Amino acid sequence: MPDVFTKKKRSEVMSKIRYKDTKIEIKLRKVVYDAGLRGYRLNYKSLGKPDIVFTKYKVAIFCDGEFWHGKYYHEKKHKYKKYWKNKIQYNIDRDRKNNARLRRMGWSVIRLWEKDIEKKQDKCLRKIKIALKKRGYPYLRIS
């Protein structure tokens, strides 16, 4: 089945997809801020643009959309067109390489799925707190 848009229109549609300040990223930042966690930076380019970075404690947090980052890719890839298979597989491979590179540099990497941020905020916050506590973040209670 061909694309329903012309190549120009598809390009226009895709250009409107945001890579920073997405709704889910803003939601996670609010959860982190409301928990009293401070001292983070946003979309730190030299590290592959994690959504939230605690530079002092070397903790990088990514908010990943299930479709774009391939959460169910291996179960559903037979349904995707070649373009999407290539795009999603590229994202999966890039994420894996970026995780490995950051870990070699001594960073703790946390990847949170969009649906978990939406529905399991306490679980996501707990993961972040545990990583920060291990890295020496002061006065941190994990509940």
C-alpha positions as CSV (number, residue, x, y, z in Angstrom):
1,M,0.0,0.0,0.0
2,P,1.5,3.3,-1.0
3,D,1.9,6.3,1.3
4,V,-1.3,8.4,1.4
5,F,0.8,11.6,1.3
6,T,3.0,12.9,-1.4
7,K,6.7,12.9,-0.7
8,K,6.6,16.7,0.0
9,K,3.5,16.4,2.3
10,R,5.1,13.4,4.2
11,S,8.2,15.5,4.8
12,E,6.1,18.4,6.1
13,V,4.2,16.0,8.5
14,M,7.4,14.4,9.7
15,S,9.0,17.8,10.3
16,K,6.3,18.7,12.8
17,I,7.3,15.7,15.1
18,R,9.2,17.2,18.0
19,Y,12.3,15.7,19.5
20,K,12.4,17.9,22.6
21,D,9.8,19.3,24.9
22,T,7.4,16.6,24.1
23,K,4.3,16.2,26.3
24,I,5.7,13.1,27.8
25,E,9.1,14.7,28.5
26,I,7.4,17.7,30.1
27,K,5.3,15.4,32.2
28,L,8.4,13.5,33.5
29,R,10.2,16.8,34.2
30,K,7.3,17.9,36.3
31,V,7.4,14.6,38.3
32,V,11.1,14.9,38.8
33,Y,10.8,18.5,39.9
34,D,7.9,17.9,42.2
35,A,9.9,15.2,43.9
36,G,12.5,17.8,44.8
37,L,15.2,16.6,42.4
38,R,17.2,19.6,41.1
39,G,20.3,20.3,39.2
40,Y,19.4,18.6,35.9
41,R,19.9,19.8,32.4
42,L,17.8,19.1,29.3
43,N,18.6,17.6,25.9
44,Y,22.4,17.5,26.6
45,K,23.7,17.3,23.0
46,S,27.2,15.9,23.7
47,L,25.6,12.8,25.3
48,G,23.2,12.0,22.4
49,K,20.4,14.3,23.7
50,P,19.1,12.5,26.8
51,D,15.9,14.2,27.9
52,I,17.1,14.8,31.4
53,V,20.7,14.8,32.6
54,F,22.1,15.0,36.1
55,T,25.6,16.0,35.0
56,K,27.1,16.0,38.5
57,Y,25.9,12.5,39.2
58,K,26.3,11.2,35.7
59,V,22.7,10.0,35.2
60,A,21.1,10.3,31.8
61,I,17.4,9.8,31.3
62,F,15.7,9.1,28.0
63,C,11.9,9.3,27.5
64,D,11.2,6.8,24.6
65,G,8.0,6.5,22.6
66,E,7.0,2.8,22.1
67,F,6.6,3.1,18.3
68,W,9.7,5.2,17.5
69,H,12.1,3.3,19.7
70,G,10.7,-0.2,18.9
71,K,9.2,-1.5,22.2
72,Y,7.0,-4.0,20.3
73,Y,9.0,-4.0,17.1
74,H,9.9,-7.6,17.0
75,E,6.3,-8.7,17.5
76,K,4.9,-6.2,15.0
77,K,7.6,-5.7,12.4
78,H,5.9,-8.0,9.9
79,K,3.1,-5.4,9.7
80,Y,5.4,-2.4,8.9
81,K,6.4,-1.2,5.5
82,K,10.1,-1.3,4.6
83,Y,10.7,2.4,5.4
84,W,9.4,2.0,9.0
85,K,11.3,-1.2,9.5
86,N,14.5,0.5,8.6
87,K,13.7,3.6,10.6
88,I,12.8,1.8,13.8
89,Q,15.6,-0.7,13.5
90,Y,18.0,2.2,13.0
91,N,16.6,3.9,16.2
92,I,17.0,0.7,18.2
93,D,20.6,0.2,17.0
94,R,21.4,3.9,17.7
95,D,19.9,3.7,21.2
96,R,21.9,0.5,22.0
97,K,25.1,2.0,20.8
98,N,24.5,5.3,22.7
99,N,23.7,3.3,25.9
100,A,26.9,1.4,25.6
101,R,29.0,4.6,24.8
102,L,27.5,6.4,27.8
103,R,28.1,3.4,30.1
104,R,31.7,3.2,29.0
105,M,32.0,6.9,29.9
106,G,30.8,6.0,33.4
107,W,27.2,7.2,33.1
108,S,24.1,5.5,34.4
109,V,21.5,5.3,31.6
110,I,17.8,5.2,32.3
111,R,15.3,4.6,29.5
112,L,11.6,5.1,30.3
113,W,8.8,4.1,28.0
114,E,6.2,6.7,27.3
115,K,3.3,4.6,28.6
116,D,5.2,4.0,31.9
117,I,5.7,7.8,32.3
118,E,1.9,8.2,31.7
119,K,0.6,5.5,33.9
120,K,3.4,4.4,36.3
121,Q,5.0,7.7,37.4
122,D,5.9,6.3,40.8
123,K,7.8,3.4,39.3
124,C,9.7,5.8,36.9
125,L,10.6,8.2,39.7
126,R,11.8,5.3,41.9
127,K,14.2,4.2,39.1
128,I,15.5,7.7,38.8
129,K,15.9,8.0,42.6
130,I,17.7,4.7,42.9
131,A,20.2,5.7,40.2
132,L,20.8,9.0,41.8
133,K,21.2,7.6,45.3
134,K,23.8,5.1,43.9
135,R,25.7,8.1,42.5
136,G,25.7,10.1,45.7
137,Y,22.7,12.5,45.4
138,P,22.3,14.0,48.9
139,Y,19.2,13.7,51.1
140,L,17.3,11.3,49.0
141,R,14.5,9.1,50.4
142,I,13.3,6.2,48.2
143,S,9.8,5.2,48.9
